[in-house]
Amino acid sequence: MEHPLYIYNTLTRRKEQFVPLHEPFVGMYVCGPTVYGDAHLGHARPAITFDVLFRYLRHLGYKVRYVRNITDVGHLEHDADEGEDKVAKKARLEKLEPMEVVQYYVNRYHKAMERLNVLPPSIEPFASGHIIEQIEYIKEIMAHGYAYESNGSVYFDVPKYNRDFHYGKLSGRNIDELLSATRRLDGQQEKRNPADFALWKKAAPEHIMHWPSPWSEGFPGWHLECSTMGQKYLGETFDIHGGGMDLVFPHHECEIAQSVAHSGHDAVRYWMHNNMITINGQKMGKSLGNFITLDEFFTGSRKDLLSQPYSPMTIRFFILQAHYGGTVDFSNDALQAAEKAYERMLDGWRRLNELKPSETSSVDVADLDRKCHEAMNDDLNTPVVIAHLFDACRAINQVNDGKATISTADLEQLKSTFRTFLFDILGIYDERESGSVNLKPYEEAIDLLLTIRKDAKARKDWATSDLIRNRLAEIGFDVKDTKDGFEWKVK
């Protein structure tokens, strides 16, 4: 490859050239949602980050198998080994079957992802659909001596594993500090060590989701599910495992320990993590109660936190304006700036499609494609891609205003690059063009009014000219006179 892709590997703490295990095939696993509530802005970030990676890998010619799971069992409150299952608790409170809760929120998650233009994964496995595989996975870990049964539950032996391997290499945590800092919780007398984590939990009588196993009627541990499903669909070693930075410890650290104990090696070659969305500097999350759901953004219903509704593409643009590895602090000002930037970008695209070519170019757009590829190859640097596209918008405006020229070849190349990066790779689309309402008659009506205004100006009938412009402005249209006539857009 002429310009190789480099991605930041959390495990090695450096950018590394991406070389797939079995080119041209790429296996990618991303931790999906635990479906006991509506998706919020914190869920949108990994979905969009790894959607862009999925799109870009395919653009580079790779055949990608993208697995993103649904956690519908085993994820206990506070990410601990004790307490109530998050899905089961919601089912109990709502007086529903757990799978009714799961189905309801999976449907809503899919709708929200579709609105954000997140492509569906190749495979979307459910944890509850892979209980048999998880039991077999535990048997292997036990056979290798890294897990033990206690009162019908099975725990991973962290100190024993750490003597043979290195528990903490992903998160950089020191096992001794971890052992001294891990407080004893209720029920932890079952464990040989407080740092040990559950592979299988014996179900208490009130626990409504449970399955038969060699050890007890119970359910799998949260960390185990991803190791099992990743291996089932992508093999014992695969290329990329992604997720939010909040999953580095304990979730992904435990996944590494499980796969090494099971197979003798880490299953994952490149660990990738998007950073957090914060609200007033604190991580946005369901467990903290400070989250805003995507539906609340789209409708603007949270008047306490939102000054207006924000469209799905405004949210997507807002997230892509920052590098996936940096934190993004939510604010109305930042979202309003993203909304204006998104509209400015689409105005540039519309003008681009109306430009008339000249014999020669006085604008320099020849390098745009190379610059955008270089930014993407540098660990998916989407903010730099967006900056390059805005530079192109400035050139487009100069040509549009008659201050510069562009040749036919440059114009076609510019359209192709814009389309490829803005729509195909960044996954942005024009929301005004994608609605189900046929806007053509309305657009033609505005054009007719502005043509009448143009004729009025030519006759020096300023009263009619000003009346049309001012009334359109009151209704919500921006009108701009150009050398060729006029332009308009909805404010």
WODADA-V830991 format. One record per residue. N is the residue number from 1. RES is the residue in three letters. SS is DSSP state (helix for helix, strand for strand, loop for the rest). PSI is psi in whole degrees, -180 to 180 (NA if undefined). D_LAST is the distance of its C-alpha to the last C-alpha in Angstrom with 1 decimal. Layout:
N/RES/SS/PSI/D_LAST ; N/RES/SS/PSI/D_LAST
//
This chain:
1/MET/loop/134/44.0 ; 2/GLU/loop/-47/43.1 ; 3/HIS/loop/97/40.6 ; 4/PRO/loop/154/41.6 ; 5/LEU/loop/131/39.3 ; 6/TYR/strand/134/40.0 ; 7/ILE/strand/151/39.0 ; 8/TYR/strand/121/39.9 ; 9/ASN/strand/114/42.7 ; 10/THR/loop/-33/43.0 ; 11/LEU/loop/-43/46.7 ; 12/THR/loop/-9/47.7 ; 13/ARG/loop/38/45.0 ; 14/ARG/strand/163/44.2 ; 15/LYS/strand/135/42.1 ; 16/GLU/strand/148/44.2 ; 17/GLN/strand/132/44.1 ; 18/PHE/loop/116/43.2 ; 19/VAL/loop/108/46.2 ; 20/PRO/loop/153/46.3 ; 21/LEU/loop/-43/49.6 ; 22/HIS/strand/70/49.8 ; 23/GLU/loop/138/47.7 ; 24/PRO/loop/13/45.7 ; 25/PHE/strand/142/45.3 ; 26/VAL/strand/130/43.3 ; 27/GLY/strand/127/43.7 ; 28/MET/strand/128/40.9 ; 29/TYR/strand/132/41.0 ; 30/VAL/strand/134/38.2 ; 31/CYS/loop/121/38.8 ; 32/GLY/loop/-167/36.6 ; 33/PRO/loop/156/35.9 ; 34/THR/strand/119/38.5 ; 35/VAL/loop/77/37.3 ; 36/TYR/loop/9/37.9 ; 37/GLY/loop/173/34.3 ; 38/ASP/loop/148/30.7 ; 39/ALA/loop/141/29.2 ; 40/HIS/strand/-175/27.4 ; 41/LEU/helix/-33/25.5 ; 42/GLY/helix/-30/29.0 ; 43/HIS/helix/-30/29.7 ; 44/ALA/helix/-32/26.5 ; 45/ARG/helix/-52/27.6 ; 46/PRO/helix/-37/31.0 ; 47/ALA/helix/-45/29.7 ; 48/ILE/helix/-42/26.9 ; 49/THR/helix/-51/29.4 ; 50/PHE/helix/-18/32.2 ; 51/ASP/helix/-43/29.9 ; 52/VAL/helix/-40/29.0 ; 53/LEU/helix/-45/32.8 ; 54/PHE/helix/-48/33.7 ; 55/ARG/helix/-42/31.3 ; 56/TYR/helix/-40/32.6 ; 57/LEU/helix/-41/36.2 ; 58/ARG/helix/-38/35.9 ; 59/HIS/helix/-36/34.2 ; 60/LEU/loop/-5/37.3 ; 61/GLY/loop/3/39.5 ; 62/TYR/loop/151/40.8 ; 63/LYS/strand/109/41.5 ; 64/VAL/strand/129/40.2 ; 65/ARG/strand/110/41.4 ; 66/TYR/strand/115/38.9 ; 67/VAL/strand/123/40.2 ; 68/ARG/strand/117/38.1 ; 69/ASN/loop/166/40.1 ; 70/ILE/strand/122/39.6 ; 71/THR/strand/113/41.7 ; 72/ASP/loop/6/43.0 ; 73/VAL/loop/151/46.3 ; 74/GLY/loop/-10/48.0 ; 75/HIS/loop/101/45.2 ; 76/LEU/strand/163/46.8 ; 77/GLU/helix/145/45.2 ; 78/HIS/helix/21/44.7 ; 79/ASP/helix/28/45.3 ; 80/ALA/loop/-178/49.0 ; 81/ASP/loop/0/52.1 ; 82/GLU/loop/164/52.7 ; 83/GLY/loop/-173/50.8 ; 84/GLU/loop/148/49.0 ; 85/ASP/strand/134/47.0 ; 86/LYS/helix/-41/43.3 ; 87/VAL/helix/-44/42.9 ; 88/ALA/helix/-37/46.2 ; 89/LYS/helix/-44/45.3 ; 90/LYS/helix/-41/42.1 ; 91/ALA/helix/-42/44.2 ; 92/ARG/helix/-45/46.8 ; 93/LEU/helix/-36/44.3 ; 94/GLU/helix/-3/42.6 ; 95/LYS/loop/50/46.0 ; 96/LEU/loop/164/44.9 ; 97/GLU/loop/142/46.5 ; 98/PRO/helix/-40/45.2 ; 99/MET/helix/-18/44.2 ; 100/GLU/helix/-43/42.1 ; 101/VAL/helix/-48/40.1 ; 102/VAL/helix/-51/39.9 ; 103/GLN/helix/-43/38.8 ; 104/TYR/helix/-49/36.1 ; 105/TYR/helix/-28/34.5 ; 106/VAL/helix/-45/35.0 ; 107/ASN/helix/-43/33.1 ; 108/ARG/helix/-36/30.2 ; 109/TYR/helix/-46/30.3 ; 110/HIS/helix/-40/30.2 ; 111/LYS/helix/-44/27.2 ; 112/ALA/helix/-42/25.3 ; 113/MET/helix/-39/26.5 ; 114/GLU/helix/-41/25.4 ; 115/ARG/helix/-33/21.8 ; 116/LEU/loop/2/21.9 ; 117/ASN/loop/35/23.4 ; 118/VAL/loop/121/26.7 ; 119/LEU/loop/144/29.5 ; 120/PRO/loop/148/32.5 ; 121/PRO/loop/168/35.6 ; 122/SER/loop/-39/38.7 ; 123/ILE/strand/138/40.7 ; 124/GLU/loop/80/39.7 ; 125/PRO/loop/147/43.0 ; 126/PHE/strand/138/43.6 ; 127/ALA/helix/-41/46.1 ; 128/SER/helix/-16/48.0 ; 129/GLY/helix/3/48.6 ; 130/HIS/helix/36/50.5 ; 131/ILE/helix/-43/53.1 ; 132/ILE/helix/-46/56.1 ; 133/GLU/helix/-37/54.8 ; 134/GLN/helix/-38/54.2 ; 135/ILE/helix/-43/57.7 ; 136/GLU/helix/-37/59.1 ; 137/TYR/helix/-43/57.1 ; 138/ILE/helix/-42/58.6 ; 139/LYS/helix/-41/62.1 ; 140/GLU/helix/-45/61.7 ; 141/ILE/helix/-42/60.7 ; 142/MET/helix/-40/63.6 ; 143/ALA/helix/-30/66.0 ; 144/HIS/loop/0/65.1 ; 145/GLY/loop/16/65.9 ; 146/TYR/loop/16/62.5 ; 147/ALA/strand/156/62.0 ; 148/TYR/strand/153/64.3 ; 149/GLU/strand/143/64.6 ; 150/SER/strand/112/64.8 ; 151/ASN/loop/38/65.3 ; 152/GLY/loop/-8/63.6 ; 153/SER/strand/158/60.6 ; 154/VAL/strand/129/60.3 ; 155/TYR/strand/148/59.1 ; 156/PHE/strand/131/58.4 ; 157/ASP/loop/92/60.9 ; 158/VAL/helix/-47/58.8 ; 159/PRO/helix/-41/61.8 ; 160/LYS/helix/-45/63.8 ; 161/TYR/helix/-42/60.9 ; 162/ASN/helix/-28/60.2 ; 163/ARG/helix/-33/63.9 ; 164/ASP/helix/-30/63.6 ; 165/PHE/loop/-144/60.0 ; 166/HIS/loop/101/57.3 ; 167/TYR/loop/121/55.2 ; 168/GLY/loop/3/52.2 ; 169/LYS/loop/-26/51.7 ; 170/LEU/loop/-46/48.0 ; 171/SER/loop/-15/47.0 ; 172/GLY/loop/16/49.6 ; 173/ARG/loop/145/51.2 ; 174/ASN/loop/125/54.9 ; 175/ILE/helix/-37/56.8 ; 176/ASP/helix/-42/59.3 ; 177/GLU/helix/-41/56.5 ; 178/LEU/helix/-44/54.9 ; 179/LEU/helix/-38/58.2 ; 180/SER/helix/-25/58.9 ; 181/ALA/helix/-13/55.3 ; 182/THR/loop/113/55.2 ; 183/ARG/loop/154/56.2 ; 184/ARG/loop/122/58.3 ; 185/LEU/loop/165/56.3 ; 186/ASP/loop/135/57.8 ; 187/GLY/loop/-7/59.3 ; 188/GLN/helix/-1/59.5 ; 189/GLN/helix/-19/63.3 ; 190/GLU/helix/-27/63.0 ; 191/LYS/loop/146/61.8 ; 192/ARG/loop/-30/64.2 ; 193/ASN/loop/141/61.7 ; 194/PRO/loop/-25/58.5 ; 195/ALA/loop/-16/56.5 ; 196/ASP/loop/147/57.4 ; 197/PHE/strand/156/54.7 ; 198/ALA/strand/132/55.0 ; 199/LEU/strand/-33/55.2 ; 200/TRP/strand/134/56.3 ; 201/LYS/strand/130/56.4 ; 202/LYS/strand/132/58.9 ; 203/ALA/loop/131/57.1 ; 204/ALA/loop/158/58.1 ; 205/PRO/loop/-33/59.2 ; 206/GLU/loop/-5/55.8 ; 207/HIS/loop/119/53.7 ; 208/ILE/loop/-9/52.5 ; 209/MET/loop/112/51.6 ; 210/HIS/loop/157/54.7 ; 211/TRP/strand/154/56.6 ; 212/PRO/loop/145/60.3 ; 213/SER/loop/172/61.2 ; 214/PRO/loop/-18/64.5 ; 215/TRP/loop/-35/63.9 ; 216/SER/loop/170/62.5 ; 217/GLU/loop/118/60.2 ; 218/GLY/strand/-154/57.0 ; 219/PHE/strand/158/53.7 ; 220/PRO/strand/159/52.5 ; 221/GLY/loop/151/51.2 ; 222/TRP/helix/-45/47.5 ; 223/HIS/helix/-34/48.2 ; 224/LEU/helix/-34/50.5 ; 225/GLU/helix/-46/48.1 ; 226/CYS/helix/-39/46.0 ; 227/SER/helix/-45/49.1 ; 228/THR/helix/-48/50.6 ; 229/MET/helix/-36/47.6 ; 230/GLY/helix/-47/46.7 ; 231/GLN/helix/-39/50.3 ; 232/LYS/helix/-43/50.6 ; 233/TYR/helix/-18/47.7 ; 234/LEU/helix/-8/47.7 ; 235/GLY/loop/173/51.3 ; 236/GLU/loop/-24/53.3 ; 237/THR/loop/132/51.4 ; 238/PHE/strand/173/47.8 ; 239/ASP/strand/-59/45.2 ; 240/ILE/strand/136/42.3 ; 241/HIS/strand/124/41.8 ; 242/GLY/strand/167/38.4 ; 243/GLY/strand/180/37.0 ; 244/GLY/strand/154/35.6 ; 245/MET/helix/-24/37.6 ; 246/ASP/helix/-12/38.7 ; 247/LEU/helix/-6/40.8 ; 248/VAL/helix/-48/42.9 ; 249/PHE/helix/132/45.4 ; 250/PRO/helix/-13/47.0 ; 251/HIS/helix/-56/45.5 ; 252/HIS/helix/-31/45.6 ; 253/GLU/helix/-43/48.6 ; 254/CYS/helix/-35/50.4 ; 255/GLU/helix/-43/49.3 ; 256/ILE/helix/-48/50.9 ; 257/ALA/helix/-43/54.1 ; 258/GLN/helix/-46/54.3 ; 259/SER/helix/-35/53.9 ; 260/VAL/helix/-43/56.5 ; 261/ALA/helix/-31/58.9 ; 262/HIS/helix/-48/58.4 ; 263/SER/helix/-10/58.5 ; 264/GLY/loop/-2/59.7 ; 265/HIS/loop/159/56.5 ; 266/ASP/loop/135/52.8 ; 267/ALA/loop/-21/50.9 ; 268/VAL/strand/138/47.8 ; 269/ARG/strand/-36/47.6 ; 270/TYR/strand/116/44.2 ; 271/TRP/strand/123/42.7 ; 272/MET/strand/136/39.0 ; 273/HIS/strand/129/37.0 ; 274/ASN/strand/149/33.4 ; 275/ASN/loop/180/33.0 ; 276/MET/loop/157/31.8 ; 277/ILE/strand/128/28.5 ; 278/THR/strand/158/29.4 ; 279/ILE/strand/116/28.2 ; 280/ASN/loop/40/29.5 ; 281/GLY/loop/-3/31.8 ; 282/GLN/strand/141/33.4 ; 283/LYS/strand/135/33.2 ; 284/MET/loop/125/31.0 ; 285/GLY/loop/157/33.2 ; 286/LYS/loop/-42/34.5 ; 287/SER/loop/-24/37.9 ; 288/LEU/loop/-13/36.4 ; 289/GLY/loop/13/34.3 ; 290/ASN/loop/21/31.3 ; 291/PHE/loop/158/29.1 ; 292/ILE/loop/123/25.8 ; 293/THR/strand/159/25.9 ; 294/LEU/helix/-38/23.3 ; 295/ASP/helix/-38/22.9 ; 296/GLU/helix/-35/22.2 ; 297/PHE/helix/-47/19.4 ; 298/PHE/helix/-32/17.9 ; 299/THR/helix/-18/18.3 ; 300/GLY/loop/22/17.9 ; 301/SER/loop/-20/21.3 ; 302/ARG/loop/80/22.9 ; 303/LYS/loop/-23/21.9 ; 304/ASP/loop/-27/24.6 ; 305/LEU/loop/-20/23.1 ; 306/LEU/loop/130/19.4 ; 307/SER/loop/-11/16.8 ; 308/GLN/loop/167/14.3 ; 309/PRO/loop/153/14.6 ; 310/TYR/loop/132/14.3 ; 311/SER/loop/160/14.3 ; 312/PRO/helix/-40/17.5 ; 313/MET/helix/-28/16.2 ; 314/THR/helix/-43/14.7 ; 315/ILE/helix/-46/18.2 ; 316/ARG/helix/-45/19.9 ; 317/PHE/helix/-42/18.2 ; 318/PHE/helix/-45/19.0 ; 319/ILE/helix/-40/22.6 ; 320/LEU/helix/-14/23.0 ; 321/GLN/loop/-13/22.0 ; 322/ALA/loop/151/25.3 ; 323/HIS/loop/142/28.7 ; 324/TYR/loop/-24/30.1 ; 325/GLY/loop/-7/33.2 ; 326/GLY/loop/156/31.4 ; 327/THR/loop/154/30.4 ; 328/VAL/strand/120/26.7 ; 329/ASP/strand/124/26.2 ; 330/PHE/strand/134/23.5 ; 331/SER/loop/155/21.3 ; 332/ASN/helix/-38/18.0 ; 333/ASP/helix/-44/17.4 ; 334/ALA/helix/-40/18.3 ; 335/LEU/helix/-36/16.1 ; 336/GLN/helix/-38/12.9 ; 337/ALA/helix/-40/14.1 ; 338/ALA/helix/-39/14.7 ; 339/GLU/helix/-45/11.3 ; 340/LYS/helix/-41/9.9 ; 341/ALA/helix/-43/13.1 ; 342/TYR/helix/-46/12.8 ; 343/GLU/helix/-38/9.5 ; 344/ARG/helix/-40/11.3 ; 345/MET/helix/-44/14.4 ; 346/LEU/helix/-33/13.1 ; 347/ASP/helix/-41/11.8 ; 348/GLY/helix/-43/15.4 ; 349/TRP/helix/-42/16.9 ; 350/ARG/helix/-43/15.4 ; 351/ARG/helix/-39/16.6 ; 352/LEU/helix/-40/19.9 ; 353/ASN/loop/-9/20.6 ; 354/GLU/loop/-2/20.3 ; 355/LEU/loop/145/22.5 ; 356/LYS/loop/126/25.9 ; 357/PRO/loop/156/28.8 ; 358/SER/strand/179/31.4 ; 359/GLU/loop/-42/35.1 ; 360/THR/loop/167/34.5 ; 361/SER/loop/134/32.0 ; 362/SER/loop/-5/31.4 ; 363/VAL/loop/150/28.9 ; 364/ASP/loop/100/30.5 ; 365/VAL/loop/5/29.0 ; 366/ALA/loop/-30/32.4 ; 367/ASP/loop/-2/32.6 ; 368/LEU/helix/-46/29.2 ; 369/ASP/helix/-46/30.8 ; 370/ARG/helix/-44/33.7 ; 371/LYS/helix/-41/31.7 ; 372/CYS/helix/-41/29.5 ; 373/HIS/helix/-42/32.8 ; 374/GLU/helix/-41/34.4 ; 375/ALA/helix/-44/31.7 ; 376/MET/helix/-38/31.9 ; 377/ASN/helix/-17/35.7 ; 378/ASP/strand/69/35.7 ; 379/ASP/loop/45/35.3 ; 380/LEU/loop/57/31.9 ; 381/ASN/loop/76/30.1 ; 382/THR/helix/-36/26.5 ; 383/PRO/helix/-33/24.9 ; 384/VAL/helix/-39/26.9 ; 385/VAL/helix/-47/25.8 ; 386/ILE/helix/-41/22.1 ; 387/ALA/helix/-42/23.1 ; 388/HIS/helix/-40/24.9 ; 389/LEU/helix/-34/21.9 ; 390/PHE/helix/-35/19.8 ; 391/ASP/helix/-42/22.8 ; 392/ALA/helix/-37/22.6 ; 393/CYS/helix/-38/18.9 ; 394/ARG/helix/-42/20.2 ; 395/ALA/helix/-41/22.9 ; 396/ILE/helix/-45/20.7 ; 397/ASN/helix/-37/18.7 ; 398/GLN/helix/-44/22.1 ; 399/VAL/helix/-43/23.3 ; 400/ASN/helix/-36/20.2 ; 401/ASP/loop/4/20.7 ; 402/GLY/loop/13/24.4 ; 403/LYS/loop/-4/25.6 ; 404/ALA/loop/168/27.1 ; 405/THR/loop/160/28.5 ; 406/ILE/loop/137/28.8 ; 407/SER/strand/164/31.7 ; 408/THR/helix/-45/31.6 ; 409/ALA/helix/-44/33.1 ; 410/ASP/helix/-37/30.7 ; 411/LEU/helix/-46/27.7 ; 412/GLU/helix/-41/29.1 ; 413/GLN/helix/-42/30.0 ; 414/LEU/helix/-44/26.5 ; 415/LYS/helix/-44/24.9 ; 416/SER/helix/-45/27.6 ; 417/THR/helix/-45/27.2 ; 418/PHE/helix/-50/23.4 ; 419/ARG/helix/-46/23.9 ; 420/THR/helix/-50/26.9 ; 421/PHE/helix/-44/25.5 ; 422/LEU/helix/-47/21.8 ; 423/PHE/helix/-50/22.4 ; 424/ASP/helix/-41/26.2 ; 425/ILE/helix/-51/27.1 ; 426/LEU/loop/-18/24.1 ; 427/GLY/loop/24/23.2 ; 428/ILE/loop/146/19.5 ; 429/TYR/loop/163/18.0 ; 430/ASP/loop/107/14.8 ; 431/GLU/helix/-29/13.9 ; 432/ARG/helix/-26/12.0 ; 433/GLU/helix/-14/15.3 ; 434/SER/helix/-1/17.6 ; 435/GLY/loop/159/17.0 ; 436/SER/loop/-15/20.0 ; 437/VAL/loop/138/18.4 ; 438/ASN/loop/108/19.0 ; 439/LEU/loop/-7/15.8 ; 440/LYS/helix/-47/17.8 ; 441/PRO/helix/-38/18.8 ; 442/TYR/helix/-43/15.2 ; 443/GLU/helix/-41/14.3 ; 444/GLU/helix/-35/17.6 ; 445/ALA/helix/-43/17.1 ; 446/ILE/helix/-45/13.9 ; 447/ASP/helix/-40/16.1 ; 448/LEU/helix/-47/19.0 ; 449/LEU/helix/-44/17.4 ; 450/LEU/helix/-27/16.4 ; 451/THR/helix/-41/19.9 ; 452/ILE/helix/-42/21.4 ; 453/ARG/helix/-42/19.5 ; 454/LYS/helix/-43/21.0 ; 455/ASP/helix/-40/24.4 ; 456/ALA/helix/-42/24.1 ; 457/LYS/helix/-41/23.5 ; 458/ALA/helix/-31/26.5 ; 459/ARG/loop/2/28.6 ; 460/LYS/loop/31/27.4 ; 461/ASP/loop/76/26.2 ; 462/TRP/helix/-30/23.8 ; 463/ALA/helix/-47/23.5 ; 464/THR/helix/-43/22.1 ; 465/SER/helix/-50/19.9 ; 466/ASP/helix/-38/18.4 ; 467/LEU/helix/-47/18.3 ; 468/ILE/helix/-46/16.2 ; 469/ARG/helix/-45/13.6 ; 470/ASN/helix/-40/13.6 ; 471/ARG/helix/-39/13.5 ; 472/LEU/helix/-38/10.5 ; 473/ALA/helix/-41/8.7 ; 474/GLU/helix/-40/10.3 ; 475/ILE/helix/-28/9.3 ; 476/GLY/loop/24/5.5 ; 477/PHE/strand/137/5.5 ; 478/ASP/strand/124/6.0 ; 479/VAL/strand/132/9.7 ; 480/LYS/strand/127/12.1 ; 481/ASP/strand/136/15.9 ; 482/THR/strand/173/17.9 ; 483/LYS/loop/-28/21.7 ; 484/ASP/loop/-5/21.7 ; 485/GLY/strand/-96/19.4 ; 486/PHE/strand/163/15.6 ; 487/GLU/strand/151/12.6 ; 488/TRP/strand/156/9.3 ; 489/LYS/strand/160/6.3 ; 490/VAL/strand/135/3.8 ; 491/LYS/loop/NA/0.0
//
